[in-house]
Amino acid sequence: MAGTKAGGLKAAMTNKLRHGKDFYARIGANGGKKGTTGGFAANRELARAAGRKGGMISRRRKAVVSQETVELSVEVRQQSTQNDVELAA
């Protein structure tokens, strides 16, 4: 039954019987206590600076919209509105 939902439930039941009902809470707490890095939560200014650097070196290009594209989208919008009116009638 390894790798199935039923097998996981049996394993959880066995762990709780052997190690106590709070087994998963205890091992989860141990993982949280062992962390030593602190991360960006410890230094908000560092997080802000790193985000700024990442945004400045973004590889995305600025969107270039030509007049032709604008005219085409307006024309398509007008046609769809006209079709909606004809369908409603």
N, C-alpha and C positions, 0 to 999 in steps of 0.2 A: 504494500500500500504506500510505499515511499513516493513522495511527490504528488500525492492527491490531497484533496481537502480533508477527507476522512482520516488519512494518515497524519496530517498536521494536527487535527483535533486530538487524536490519540496521543501524539507526542506531547502536546500541551498539557493534557491531563496527567500524563506520566511525570512530566517536569514539576507540575504543581504538587503531586502526591509526594515525590521524593524531596523536593526542596522548599515546600511551603507555598501557600496561596499567593504570597507577594513576590514570587520568584522573578517574574518579568519586570515588576517595578524596581526590584533591587538591581538587576543587571542593567536596566536602563539608566538608573541613577549613577551607577559606576561609570558608564560611558560618558555621561555628562560631566562628571567630576574630573575625569582624566584629561579633558581638553585644556591646553595651555596657551593656545595661540591668541585668544581674545578676539581676533577678527576685527572687522570694521566697527562693530558695536562699541568697542573700547575707545575708538578714536574717530569721531565724526568728521573732523577736518580732513583726515587722511582718506576717508571714503569719498569725500567730496572731490578731492584733488584727483584721485584715481579715476573717478567717473568722468571728470572733465577731460583728462588725458585720453581716455578711451573714445569719448565723443569727438574730440578734435582730430583723431587719426582715422575716423570712420572712412571706410572705402566706398560708401555710397556717394553717388554723384547728385548734384542738385538737379531737380526736375526742370526740364526745359519744355515749355508749352508754346507751340507756334500758334500764330493767328489762324492758320488753316485748321488746326485741331480744334480750336475753340469754335470756329464756324461750323465744323462738321458735327460737334456734339450738340450745338444749338439746333441744327437742322434735324438731327435724329430725335431730339426731345420734342420738337414741334410735331414731327410725324407721329410719334407715339401718342401724343395728346390728341391729335386729330383722329387717330384710330380708336382711341378710347371713347371719344364723343360719338363716332359712328356706331360703335358697338352698343352704346347705351341707348341709342335712338331706336 
